Amino acid sequence: MSVYLPPTEPLDIVHVDATLIVVDKPSGLLSVPGRGEAKQDCVITRLQGDFPEAMIAHRLDMSTSGLLVVARGEAAQKAMYKLFRDRAVDKRYLATVAGLVEDDTGEIDLPLICDWPNRPRQMVSHEIGKPSLTRYRVVERSPAENLTRIELEPVTGRSHQLRVHLAAIGHPILGDELYAGPAAERAPRLLLHAAEIAFVHPQTGKPINFLSMPPFFPSPKPQ
């Protein structure tokens, strides 16, 4: 089992109001405490130094970087939970995957369930899996590198959904130690980033949107 060595740089807080905090989580940092004293350093414990009322509203995998919404207090947490439960939160991820994805756009509709003997791994199971849907759009293909840069929209929010779905269609995310096999060695980290999140603010009722580009992705070309 690998030793947990989270990044030491301060959290990048991109938004704070009376109800919510939005952070740009680095790869390698847990969203919430793990088991044991060695895994207490995480987004929530770091935030609670300045915001004691901070409570998780959703999670990102430790290896995934990007935008994470944190609630300030139980009422805000319940409101955000409801938005996620009602699928009223739009999320967009960016990833770099092995191989050249053939179709410019598509859907991956494969049911997922925990691979219990090998947890935390998840797996596709048409017998007992829960419905899971991911939409994708190719941003750029690089034949010379045999990789594709891709935009992902998780319609459902299963654990490891994007990682398992991409691996299942033969295009694992680079740097994924759980699902990528040899492709895991092609990157120093998981090349998956929560790049955009949008929803109606539970307190003000106004639409809000946050964007973050990962360092492993090319900057958008001017129109």
C-alpha beads as a LAMMPS data file, in Angstrom:
LAMMPS data file: protein, C-alpha beads

223 atoms
222 bonds

1 atom types
1 bond types

-500.0 500.0 xlo xhi
-500.0 500.0 ylo yhi
-500.0 500.0 zlo zhi

Masses

1 110.0

Atoms # bond

1 1 1 0.000 0.000 0.000
2 1 1 1.418 3.388 -1.007
3 1 1 2.121 6.035 1.613
4 1 1 -0.191 9.055 1.617
5 1 1 1.930 12.117 0.816
6 1 1 -0.464 14.981 0.034
7 1 1 0.778 18.161 -1.653
8 1 1 1.851 20.798 0.838
9 1 1 0.945 23.993 -1.031
10 1 1 -1.942 26.043 0.398
11 1 1 -5.432 25.383 -0.931
12 1 1 -6.452 27.473 -3.933
13 1 1 -9.769 29.007 -2.832
14 1 1 -11.560 30.402 -5.873
15 1 1 -14.822 31.545 -4.263
16 1 1 -16.193 32.247 -0.789
17 1 1 -19.620 33.521 0.229
18 1 1 -21.866 33.068 3.264
19 1 1 -23.119 29.704 1.985
20 1 1 -20.394 28.069 -0.115
21 1 1 -16.675 27.743 -0.643
22 1 1 -15.222 26.562 -3.958
23 1 1 -11.655 25.255 -4.041
24 1 1 -9.412 24.077 -6.861
25 1 1 -8.230 20.807 -5.334
26 1 1 -4.758 19.551 -6.267
27 1 1 -4.196 15.969 -7.333
28 1 1 -3.054 13.812 -4.435
29 1 1 -5.146 15.461 -1.706
30 1 1 -8.148 13.698 -0.164
31 1 1 -11.503 15.508 -0.137
32 1 1 -12.385 14.164 3.333
33 1 1 -10.328 12.370 6.005
34 1 1 -9.356 8.793 5.302
35 1 1 -8.897 5.952 7.751
36 1 1 -6.122 6.380 10.291
37 1 1 -4.171 9.300 11.659
38 1 1 -1.935 9.466 8.577
39 1 1 -4.877 10.343 6.311
40 1 1 -6.442 13.231 8.220
41 1 1 -4.943 15.922 5.989
42 1 1 -7.611 16.744 3.401
43 1 1 -9.606 19.597 1.888
44 1 1 -12.124 19.711 4.735
45 1 1 -9.608 19.665 7.601
46 1 1 -7.534 22.358 5.913
47 1 1 -10.574 24.574 5.377
48 1 1 -11.883 24.073 8.909
49 1 1 -8.899 25.982 10.271
50 1 1 -10.466 29.181 8.877
51 1 1 -14.037 27.978 8.318
52 1 1 -14.986 25.657 11.225
53 1 1 -18.456 25.127 9.719
54 1 1 -17.078 23.719 6.423
55 1 1 -18.818 20.493 5.373
56 1 1 -18.386 18.402 2.245
57 1 1 -21.018 18.883 -0.485
58 1 1 -19.581 16.296 -2.895
59 1 1 -16.235 14.582 -3.429
60 1 1 -13.427 14.224 -5.921
61 1 1 -11.150 11.188 -5.967
62 1 1 -7.817 11.826 -4.282
63 1 1 -6.013 11.587 -7.637
64 1 1 -8.448 13.902 -9.448
65 1 1 -7.790 17.629 -9.415
66 1 1 -10.187 20.487 -9.929
67 1 1 -13.237 22.303 -8.644
68 1 1 -14.805 21.112 -5.403
69 1 1 -17.800 22.766 -3.698
70 1 1 -17.841 22.908 0.109
71 1 1 -20.895 23.900 2.150
72 1 1 -20.819 26.266 5.103
73 1 1 -23.040 24.568 7.662
74 1 1 -25.721 21.872 7.644
75 1 1 -28.409 23.885 5.851
76 1 1 -26.067 24.650 2.953
77 1 1 -24.914 21.033 2.855
78 1 1 -28.509 19.749 2.643
79 1 1 -29.289 22.244 -0.123
80 1 1 -26.256 21.166 -2.152
81 1 1 -26.982 17.476 -1.560
82 1 1 -30.454 18.068 -3.010
83 1 1 -29.030 19.787 -6.091
84 1 1 -26.690 16.869 -6.728
85 1 1 -29.436 14.315 -6.045
86 1 1 -31.767 16.094 -8.477
87 1 1 -28.981 16.261 -11.096
88 1 1 -29.268 20.039 -11.066
89 1 1 -25.477 20.500 -11.039
90 1 1 -23.684 20.600 -14.407
91 1 1 -20.159 19.184 -14.242
92 1 1 -17.507 19.014 -16.941
93 1 1 -14.184 17.217 -16.681
94 1 1 -11.111 17.240 -18.884
95 1 1 -8.937 14.162 -19.321
96 1 1 -6.123 12.785 -21.431
97 1 1 -6.712 9.184 -22.468
98 1 1 -4.681 6.476 -24.154
99 1 1 -5.285 5.858 -27.843
100 1 1 -7.257 7.740 -30.473
101 1 1 -10.965 7.953 -29.655
102 1 1 -12.790 7.345 -32.935
103 1 1 -16.068 9.241 -32.551
104 1 1 -16.076 13.003 -31.988
105 1 1 -18.915 12.682 -29.477
106 1 1 -20.647 9.805 -27.774
107 1 1 -22.094 8.221 -24.676
108 1 1 -20.834 5.438 -22.425
109 1 1 -23.802 3.671 -20.852
110 1 1 -22.405 0.879 -18.674
111 1 1 -23.745 -0.129 -15.218
112 1 1 -21.222 0.056 -12.377
113 1 1 -20.827 -1.614 -8.996
114 1 1 -18.077 -1.932 -6.391
115 1 1 -15.633 -4.755 -7.107
116 1 1 -15.929 -5.725 -3.449
117 1 1 -12.983 -8.169 -3.112
118 1 1 -10.744 -5.574 -4.812
119 1 1 -12.190 -2.341 -3.348
120 1 1 -11.867 0.555 -3.878
121 1 1 -11.974 -0.667 -7.492
122 1 1 -15.304 -0.443 -9.287
123 1 1 -16.384 -2.621 -12.200
124 1 1 -18.914 -2.937 -15.009
125 1 1 -21.667 -5.430 -14.214
126 1 1 -24.708 -5.859 -16.432
127 1 1 -26.241 -8.126 -13.775
128 1 1 -26.000 -6.066 -10.581
129 1 1 -24.492 -2.723 -11.612
130 1 1 -26.245 0.617 -11.104
131 1 1 -27.155 2.639 -14.226
132 1 1 -24.231 4.909 -15.124
133 1 1 -23.978 7.337 -18.040
134 1 1 -21.068 9.434 -19.276
135 1 1 -21.139 11.769 -22.276
136 1 1 -17.914 12.730 -24.040
137 1 1 -16.567 15.092 -26.668
138 1 1 -13.141 14.858 -28.284
139 1 1 -11.156 18.074 -27.904
140 1 1 -7.947 17.019 -29.640
141 1 1 -6.358 13.853 -31.027
142 1 1 -2.578 13.456 -31.049
143 1 1 -1.598 10.573 -33.353
144 1 1 2.096 11.191 -32.693
145 1 1 1.564 10.598 -28.964
146 1 1 -1.266 8.066 -29.439
147 1 1 -3.549 9.946 -27.052
148 1 1 -6.775 11.927 -27.043
149 1 1 -7.725 14.963 -25.008
150 1 1 -11.366 14.705 -24.131
151 1 1 -14.197 16.515 -22.357
152 1 1 -16.407 14.407 -20.095
153 1 1 -19.854 14.959 -18.618
154 1 1 -20.899 12.497 -15.906
155 1 1 -24.709 12.379 -16.098
156 1 1 -24.728 10.045 -13.109
157 1 1 -22.232 10.304 -10.269
158 1 1 -20.985 6.802 -9.488
159 1 1 -17.682 6.248 -7.715
160 1 1 -14.778 6.191 -10.217
161 1 1 -17.361 6.462 -13.017
162 1 1 -15.240 8.354 -15.541
163 1 1 -12.174 6.239 -14.883
164 1 1 -13.995 2.910 -15.249
165 1 1 -16.028 3.998 -18.271
166 1 1 -13.003 5.203 -20.219
167 1 1 -11.035 2.063 -19.385
168 1 1 -14.015 -0.092 -20.397
169 1 1 -14.058 1.339 -23.937
170 1 1 -10.322 0.812 -24.331
171 1 1 -9.172 4.391 -23.662
172 1 1 -8.019 4.518 -20.019
173 1 1 -7.113 7.854 -18.488
174 1 1 -3.346 8.292 -18.407
175 1 1 -1.800 7.978 -14.972
176 1 1 -4.669 5.875 -13.585
177 1 1 -2.996 3.318 -11.323
178 1 1 -6.251 1.411 -10.739
179 1 1 -7.599 1.030 -14.260
180 1 1 -5.031 2.028 -16.888
181 1 1 -2.609 -0.905 -16.802
182 1 1 0.586 0.010 -18.742
183 1 1 -0.939 3.386 -19.647
184 1 1 -0.657 4.359 -15.961
185 1 1 3.084 4.802 -16.427
186 1 1 2.642 7.383 -19.194
187 1 1 1.876 10.205 -16.741
188 1 1 3.131 11.179 -13.261
189 1 1 -0.459 11.650 -12.020
190 1 1 -4.031 10.890 -13.025
191 1 1 -4.786 13.204 -15.953
192 1 1 -8.359 13.955 -14.903
193 1 1 -9.532 17.410 -13.832
194 1 1 -12.894 18.814 -12.732
195 1 1 -12.839 21.835 -15.014
196 1 1 -16.314 23.334 -14.721
197 1 1 -19.230 23.279 -12.299
198 1 1 -22.478 25.228 -12.612
199 1 1 -25.682 25.359 -10.594
200 1 1 -28.271 27.721 -9.138
201 1 1 -26.955 29.150 -5.892
202 1 1 -29.096 27.674 -3.076
203 1 1 -29.204 30.971 -1.166
204 1 1 -29.415 33.674 -3.856
205 1 1 -31.265 31.698 -6.536
206 1 1 -28.855 33.014 -9.181
207 1 1 -26.952 30.781 -11.636
208 1 1 -23.234 30.512 -10.844
209 1 1 -20.446 28.934 -12.853
210 1 1 -16.782 28.204 -12.109
211 1 1 -14.005 27.257 -14.538
212 1 1 -10.515 25.822 -14.050
213 1 1 -8.053 24.610 -16.689
214 1 1 -5.591 21.853 -15.720
215 1 1 -1.875 22.282 -16.423
216 1 1 -1.804 19.087 -18.509
217 1 1 -4.381 20.417 -21.004
218 1 1 -3.667 22.890 -23.836
219 1 1 -5.134 26.353 -23.480
220 1 1 -8.272 26.959 -25.536
221 1 1 -7.541 28.333 -29.002
222 1 1 -8.949 31.819 -29.658
223 1 1 -12.103 31.856 -31.772

Bonds

1 1 1 2
2 1 2 3
3 1 3 4
4 1 4 5
5 1 5 6
6 1 6 7
7 1 7 8
8 1 8 9
9 1 9 10
10 1 10 11
11 1 11 12
12 1 12 13
13 1 13 14
14 1 14 15
15 1 15 16
16 1 16 17
17 1 17 18
18 1 18 19
19 1 19 20
20 1 20 21
21 1 21 22
22 1 22 23
23 1 23 24
24 1 24 25
25 1 25 26
26 1 26 27
27 1 27 28
28 1 28 29
29 1 29 30
30 1 30 31
31 1 31 32
32 1 32 33
33 1 33 34
34 1 34 35
35 1 35 36
36 1 36 37
37 1 37 38
38 1 38 39
39 1 39 40
40 1 40 41
41 1 41 42
42 1 42 43
43 1 43 44
44 1 44 45
45 1 45 46
46 1 46 47
47 1 47 48
48 1 48 49
49 1 49 50
50 1 50 51
51 1 51 52
52 1 52 53
53 1 53 54
54 1 54 55
55 1 55 56
56 1 56 57
57 1 57 58
58 1 58 59
59 1 59 60
60 1 60 61
61 1 61 62
62 1 62 63
63 1 63 64
64 1 64 65
65 1 65 66
66 1 66 67
67 1 67 68
68 1 68 69
69 1 69 70
70 1 70 71
71 1 71 72
72 1 72 73
73 1 73 74
74 1 74 75
75 1 75 76
76 1 76 77
77 1 77 78
78 1 78 79
79 1 79 80
80 1 80 81
81 1 81 82
82 1 82 83
83 1 83 84
84 1 84 85
85 1 85 86
86 1 86 87
87 1 87 88
88 1 88 89
89 1 89 90
90 1 90 91
91 1 91 92
92 1 92 93
93 1 93 94
94 1 94 95
95 1 95 96
96 1 96 97
97 1 97 98
98 1 98 99
99 1 99 100
100 1 100 101
101 1 101 102
102 1 102 103
103 1 103 104
104 1 104 105
105 1 105 106
106 1 106 107
107 1 107 108
108 1 108 109
109 1 109 110
110 1 110 111
111 1 111 112
112 1 112 113
113 1 113 114
114 1 114 115
115 1 115 116
116 1 116 117
117 1 117 118
118 1 118 119
119 1 119 120
120 1 120 121
121 1 121 122
122 1 122 123
123 1 123 124
124 1 124 125
125 1 125 126
126 1 126 127
127 1 127 128
128 1 128 129
129 1 129 130
130 1 130 131
131 1 131 132
132 1 132 133
133 1 133 134
134 1 134 135
135 1 135 136
136 1 136 137
137 1 137 138
138 1 138 139
139 1 139 140
140 1 140 141
141 1 141 142
142 1 142 143
143 1 143 144
144 1 144 145
145 1 145 146
146 1 146 147
147 1 147 148
148 1 148 149
149 1 149 150
150 1 150 151
151 1 151 152
152 1 152 153
153 1 153 154
154 1 154 155
155 1 155 156
156 1 156 157
157 1 157 158
158 1 158 159
159 1 159 160
160 1 160 161
161 1 161 162
162 1 162 163
163 1 163 164
164 1 164 165
165 1 165 166
166 1 166 167
167 1 167 168
168 1 168 169
169 1 169 170
170 1 170 171
171 1 171 172
172 1 172 173
173 1 173 174
174 1 174 175
175 1 175 176
176 1 176 177
177 1 177 178
178 1 178 179
179 1 179 180
180 1 180 181
181 1 181 182
182 1 182 183
183 1 183 184
184 1 184 185
185 1 185 186
186 1 186 187
187 1 187 188
188 1 188 189
189 1 189 190
190 1 190 191
191 1 191 192
192 1 192 193
193 1 193 194
194 1 194 195
195 1 195 196
196 1 196 197
197 1 197 198
198 1 198 199
199 1 199 200
200 1 200 201
201 1 201 202
202 1 202 203
203 1 203 204
204 1 204 205
205 1 205 206
206 1 206 207
207 1 207 208
208 1 208 209
209 1 209 210
210 1 210 211
211 1 211 212
212 1 212 213
213 1 213 214
214 1 214 215
215 1 215 216
216 1 216 217
217 1 217 218
218 1 218 219
219 1 219 220
220 1 220 221
221 1 221 222
222 1 222 223
